[in-house]
Amino acid sequence: MEKITQVKVLDNYQLEILFNDGVKGVVSLSDRLFGPVFEPLKDPSFFAKVRVDEFGAIAWPNGADLAPDALYEKLKH
């Protein structure tokens, strides 16, 4: 499984993601910010606290995270 190595916050709840094999792209999360864990990410300053965790996934301080496999498939195609 490929891992995310870098994440950069862009405008409008978008993230630029780089994987360890060089696959790179932009994903929009504007339509995914619902539910108890993801609701706090609607605050742009909190959304900007995204990081790459030790498993190669993107994560936020409140425990919200996104597994790299689905993001990888989306960006690869």
Backbone as a printed PyTorch tensor [residue, N CA C, xyz], in Angstrom:
tensor([[[  0.8450,  -1.1840,   0.0000],
         [  0.0000,   0.0000,   0.0000],
         [  0.8890,   1.2460,   0.0000]],

        [[  0.5350,   2.1820,  -0.8490],
         [  1.2700,   3.4400,  -0.9230],
         [  0.9220,   4.3180,   0.2690]],

        [[  1.8690,   5.1690,   0.6490],
         [  1.6600,   6.0650,   1.7800],
         [  1.8020,   7.5130,   1.3370]],

        [[  1.0560,   8.3700,   1.9990],
         [  1.1670,   9.8100,   1.7600],
         [  2.4350,  10.2890,   2.4620]],

        [[  3.2030,  11.1080,   1.7590],
         [  4.4280,  11.6460,   2.3500],
         [  4.3350,  13.1450,   2.6110]],

        [[  3.4750,  13.8290,   1.8560],
         [  3.3120,  15.2730,   2.0460],
         [  1.8560,  15.6590,   1.8160]],

        [[  1.4280,  16.6610,   2.5630],
         [  0.0970,  17.2250,   2.3600],
         [  0.2050,  18.7430,   2.4950]],

        [[ -0.4650,  19.4380,   1.6020],
         [ -0.4610,  20.9030,   1.6090],
         [ -1.9030,  21.3810,   1.5270]],

        [[ -2.2530,  22.3260,   2.3900],
         [ -3.6090,  22.8740,   2.4160],
         [ -3.7540,  23.9310,   1.3180]],

        [[ -4.8280,  23.8190,   0.5620],
         [ -5.1740,  24.7970,  -0.4640],
         [ -6.5060,  25.4410,  -0.0880]],

        [[ -6.9350,  26.4230,  -0.8510],
         [ -8.2210,  27.0820,  -0.6070],
         [ -9.3870,  26.1250,  -0.8250]],

        [[-10.5270,  26.4900,  -0.2630],
         [-11.7980,  25.7840,  -0.4830],
         [-11.7620,  24.3110,  -0.0700]],

        [[-11.1130,  24.0240,   1.0600],
         [-11.0740,  22.6740,   1.6170],
         [-10.4600,  21.6540,   0.6480]],

        [[ -9.4140,  22.0840,  -0.0090],
         [ -8.6780,  21.1930,  -0.8940],
         [ -7.3110,  20.8830,  -0.2920]],

        [[ -6.8110,  19.6900,  -0.6150],
         [ -5.4920,  19.2730,  -0.1710],
         [ -4.6900,  18.8060,  -1.3710]],

        [[ -3.4450,  19.2480,  -1.4250],
         [ -2.5070,  18.7150,  -2.4100],
         [ -1.7500,  17.5900,  -1.7130]],

        [[ -1.7900,  16.4160,  -2.2950],
         [ -1.2400,  15.2230,  -1.6630],
         [ -0.1470,  14.6340,  -2.5360]],

        [[  0.9450,  14.1960,  -1.8970],
         [  2.0380,  13.5140,  -2.5810],
         [  2.2340,  12.1450,  -1.9290]],

        [[  2.2720,  11.1060,  -2.7700],
         [  2.5010,   9.7500,  -2.2900],
         [  3.9650,   9.3510,  -2.4660]],

        [[  4.3660,   8.3190,  -1.7430],
         [  5.7630,   7.8970,  -1.7540],
         [  6.2490,   7.3990,  -3.1140]],

        [[  5.3570,   7.0660,  -4.0290],
         [  5.7770,   6.6340,  -5.3640],
         [  5.7290,   7.7680,  -6.3860]],

        [[  5.4430,   8.9900,  -5.9230],
         [  5.4310,  10.1490,  -6.8140],
         [  4.0590,  10.5580,  -7.3190]],

        [[  3.0280,   9.7470,  -7.1020],
         [  1.6780,  10.1390,  -7.4900],
         [  1.3020,  11.3760,  -6.6790]],

        [[  0.7890,  12.3860,  -7.3640],
         [  0.4910,  13.6710,  -6.7330],
         [ -0.7980,  14.2180,  -7.3240]],

        [[ -1.5520,  14.9330,  -6.5090],
         [ -2.7660,  15.5510,  -7.0110],
         [ -3.4970,  16.3170,  -5.9330]],

        [[ -4.6090,  16.8930,  -6.3410],
         [ -5.4230,  17.7110,  -5.4480],
         [ -6.7660,  17.0170,  -5.2490]],

        [[ -7.1740,  16.9180,  -3.9830],
         [ -8.4920,  16.3760,  -3.6570],
         [ -9.2920,  17.4490,  -2.9230]],

        [[-10.5560,  17.5030,  -3.2340],
         [-11.4600,  18.4360,  -2.5630],
         [-12.2540,  17.6700,  -1.5190]],

        [[-12.2880,  18.2060,  -0.3150],
         [-13.0340,  17.5720,   0.7650],
         [-14.2760,  18.3710,   1.1380]],

        [[-14.6120,  19.3790,   0.3660],
         [-15.7330,  20.2540,   0.7160],
         [-17.0460,  19.4990,   0.8690]],

        [[-17.2300,  18.4220,   0.1280],
         [-18.4740,  17.6570,   0.2210],
         [-18.3840,  16.4960,   1.2120]],

        [[-17.2580,  16.3670,   1.9320],
         [-17.0790,  15.2680,   2.8850],
         [-17.0560,  15.7290,   4.3360]],

        [[-17.2450,  17.0120,   4.5740],
         [-17.1060,  17.5470,   5.9350],
         [-18.4330,  17.5240,   6.6800]],

        [[-18.8940,  16.3200,   6.9730],
         [-20.1310,  16.1620,   7.7500],
         [-19.9290,  15.0250,   8.7380]],

        [[-20.7750,  14.9900,   9.7410],
         [-20.6620,  13.9890,  10.7940],
         [-19.8360,  14.5300,  11.9470]],

        [[-19.9370,  13.9160,  13.0930],
         [-19.3070,  14.4380,  14.3090],
         [-17.7920,  14.6240,  14.2170]],

        [[-17.0900,  13.7210,  13.5390],
         [-15.6330,  13.8230,  13.4860],
         [-15.1740,  14.8660,  12.4650]],

        [[-15.8940,  14.9820,  11.3630],
         [-15.4530,  15.8790,  10.2890],
         [-16.0450,  17.2850,  10.3670]],

        [[-17.0980,  17.4730,  11.1350],
         [-17.7380,  18.7890,  11.2780],
         [-16.7480,  19.8830,  11.7140]],

        [[-15.8470,  19.6290,  12.6780],
         [-14.9020,  20.6770,  13.0890],
         [-13.9740,  21.1460,  11.9650]],

        [[-13.7980,  20.3220,  10.9320],
         [-12.9170,  20.6850,   9.8330],
         [-13.4950,  21.7880,   8.9530]],

        [[-14.7660,  22.1220,   9.1510],
         [-15.3640,  23.2330,   8.4070],
         [-14.7530,  24.5740,   8.8000]],

        [[-14.1230,  24.6170,   9.9680],
         [-13.3870,  25.8130,  10.3880],
         [-12.0510,  25.7930,   9.6390]],

        [[-11.8260,  26.7580,   8.7390],
         [-10.6010,  26.7420,   7.9270],
         [ -9.3110,  26.6900,   8.7490]],

        [[ -9.2840,  27.3100,   9.9050],
         [ -8.0590,  27.2740,  10.7090],
         [ -7.8200,  25.8780,  11.2820]],

        [[ -8.8930,  25.1630,  11.5930],
         [ -8.7420,  23.7870,  12.0720],
         [ -8.4000,  22.8530,  10.9120]],

        [[ -9.0310,  23.0570,   9.7670],
         [ -8.7420,  22.2580,   8.5750],
         [ -7.2520,  22.3400,   8.2320]],

        [[ -6.6700,  23.5130,   8.4380],
         [ -5.2590,  23.7490,   8.1160],
         [ -4.2970,  22.9900,   9.0370]],

        [[ -4.7990,  22.3630,  10.0880],
         [ -3.9480,  21.6040,  11.0170],
         [ -3.7060,  20.1710,  10.5500]],

        [[ -4.0380,  19.8840,   9.3140],
         [ -3.8330,  18.5460,   8.7630],
         [ -2.3510,  18.1770,   8.7990]],

        [[ -2.1050,  16.8830,   8.9480],
         [ -0.7280,  16.3800,   8.9540],
         [ -0.7340,  14.9640,   8.3860]],

        [[  0.4430,  14.4600,   8.0930],
         [  0.5900,  13.0620,   7.7000],
         [  0.9520,  12.2850,   8.9620]],

        [[  0.1660,  11.2620,   9.2800],
         [  0.4460,  10.4930,  10.4970],
         [  1.4730,   9.3900,  10.2430]],

        [[  1.7670,   8.6180,  11.2710],
         [  2.8000,   7.5890,  11.1820],
         [  2.4370,   6.4290,  10.2640]],

        [[  1.1690,   6.3430,   9.8460],
         [  0.7190,   5.2820,   8.9530],
         [  0.6420,   5.7320,   7.4980]],

        [[  1.0210,   6.9920,   7.2330],
         [  0.9560,   7.5150,   5.8740],
         [ -0.4310,   7.9600,   5.4740]],

        [[ -1.2650,   8.2530,   6.4550],
         [ -2.6140,   8.7800,   6.2100],
         [ -2.6210,  10.2600,   6.5940]],

        [[ -3.6230,  10.9890,   6.1120],
         [ -3.7580,  12.3730,   6.5540],
         [ -4.6920,  12.4000,   7.7570]],

        [[ -4.3460,  13.2400,   8.7400],
         [ -5.0860,  13.2510,  10.0020],
         [ -5.1280,  14.6520,  10.5780]],

        [[ -6.1000,  14.8550,  11.4620],
         [ -6.2780,  16.1210,  12.1730],
         [ -6.2290,  15.8500,  13.6730]],

        [[ -5.9900,  16.8910,  14.4720],
         [ -5.8470,  16.7220,  15.9290],
         [ -7.0490,  16.1100,  16.6430]],

        [[ -8.2480,  16.2130,  16.0700],
         [ -9.4350,  15.6780,  16.7460],
         [ -9.6750,  14.1950,  16.4490]],

        [[ -8.7730,  13.5640,  15.7170],
         [ -8.9310,  12.1520,  15.3930],
         [ -9.4960,  11.8810,  14.0170]],

        [[ -9.9300,  12.9020,  13.3100],
         [-10.4100,  12.7110,  11.9340],
         [ -9.2250,  12.2950,  11.0760]],

        [[ -9.4620,  11.3280,  10.1960],
         [ -8.4010,  10.9230,   9.2820],
         [ -9.0050,  10.3460,   8.0140]],

        [[ -8.1720,  10.2710,   6.9940],
         [ -8.5710,   9.6870,   5.7170],
         [ -7.4950,   8.6980,   5.3010]],

        [[ -7.9110,   7.4800,   5.0350],
         [ -6.9740,   6.4390,   4.6330],
         [ -6.3970,   6.7570,   3.2550]],

        [[ -5.1450,   6.4250,   3.0480],
         [ -4.5140,   6.7730,   1.7850],
         [ -4.9740,   5.9560,   0.5800]],

        [[ -5.4770,   4.7470,   0.7810],
         [ -5.7800,   3.8840,  -0.3600],
         [ -6.8350,   4.4510,  -1.3020]],

        [[ -7.9300,   4.9630,  -0.7740],
         [ -8.9780,   5.5380,  -1.6310],
         [ -8.4960,   6.8150,  -2.3090]],

        [[ -7.7430,   7.6280,  -1.5840],
         [ -7.1970,   8.8520,  -2.1780],
         [ -6.2150,   8.5110,  -3.3020]],

        [[ -5.4190,   7.4920,  -3.0760],
         [ -4.4520,   7.0600,  -4.0790],
         [ -5.1620,   6.6470,  -5.3660]],

        [[ -6.1780,   5.8170,  -5.2410],
         [ -6.9160,   5.3590,  -6.4170],
         [ -7.5530,   6.5200,  -7.1660]],

        [[ -8.0770,   7.4750,  -6.4160],
         [ -8.7150,   8.6430,  -7.0390],
         [ -7.6930,   9.4530,  -7.8220]],

        [[ -6.5080,   9.6560,  -7.2620],
         [ -5.5030,  10.4820,  -7.9160],
         [ -4.7730,   9.7440,  -9.0350]],

        [[ -4.6750,   8.4540,  -8.9150],
         [ -3.9590,   7.6580,  -9.9230],
         [ -4.7260,   7.6090, -11.2420]],

        [[ -6.0340,   7.6830, -11.1850],
         [ -6.8550,   7.5390, -12.4020],
         [ -7.3100,   8.8430, -12.9500]]])
